[in-house]
Amino acid sequence: MTSDKQDADHREPTTATPSSPCVRNCCLDHDDVCLGCFRTLEEIRGWLASDNTEKENILYRCAIRRQARRRPPQRSRLKKGADAP
């Protein structure tokens, strides 16, 4: 299985400068990921210094995080008390 970064590094870069994903709704979770744009604190700090390829990679990782966050939680197949003797 490949990591998000490895997947992002294999994408073809475009010539347009990617726009910041910031939605001005900054709130970091316990992993220091913004719940508004899904960038890590490190990615937010480094955005302006990043080249276009790295910005595209950041946006790709944000999309993966956003999708993972919106996935419904897995429910247990056992109902309460089903495993009781």
N, C-alpha and C positions, 0 to 999 in steps of 0.2 A: 504494500500500500504506500502511496506517495503522500508527502505532506502538502499542505496548501501552498507553501512557498515553492516547492518543486513543480507543482502543476502550473503555477503562475509564471514561473521562469520559462516555460516552454511555449507560451503564447506569443504570437507575432505582434510586435509593437505597431502602433499607428503613428501618423505624423502630427495629429492634432494634440494640443496640450490638454490633458484631462482636467476637468473642473474638480474643485474640492467637493467631497461628498458632505461637507459640514451642513447641517440643517439648523444650527443654532439651538440645539436641544441637548447640550452637553450634560451627561450624567454617566459616570464610570461605574461599571459593575465590579464585583470582587476580583475579577481578572484584569482590571484596568482597560476594559473595552468600553467605548462610548456607546450608550444605548440609542443615541440619535443617528450616528453615521457608521457605527460598527468598526471604527478604527481603534487600534490599540493606542495607548498613551504615547508609545514610542513612534508610531506611524504619524500621529497628529503633530508631534514635535518636529519630525523630520520632513513633513510634507513640502514646505517651501524649498528646501535644499535638494529634494529628490528630482531626478531626471524623469522624463516622460515614461520611460519603460518601468521604472520603479513605481511611479504613480499608478500606472495601469495594473501592476502587480498588487498594489495596495487595494485598489478598487475591486479586483478579483477576489482577494481574501475577504474584503468587507461583504461582498455578495454571498460568499460561502457562510460567513458568520451570521448574516441576516437570515438566511434560509434555515440554518441550524437552530437559531433562536425561535423562529416561528413554527418549527415542527412541533406538533402536539406531543406531550410527554407520553412515554410508554406506560400503559396501565398493566397492572398485574393480572394474569389470567385467572388467578384464584380469587374467589369472592371471600369476603370476611367470614371466618368460621368454617370455610370449606375444608381446611386442613386439620381441623380439630378432631380428636378421636371420638 
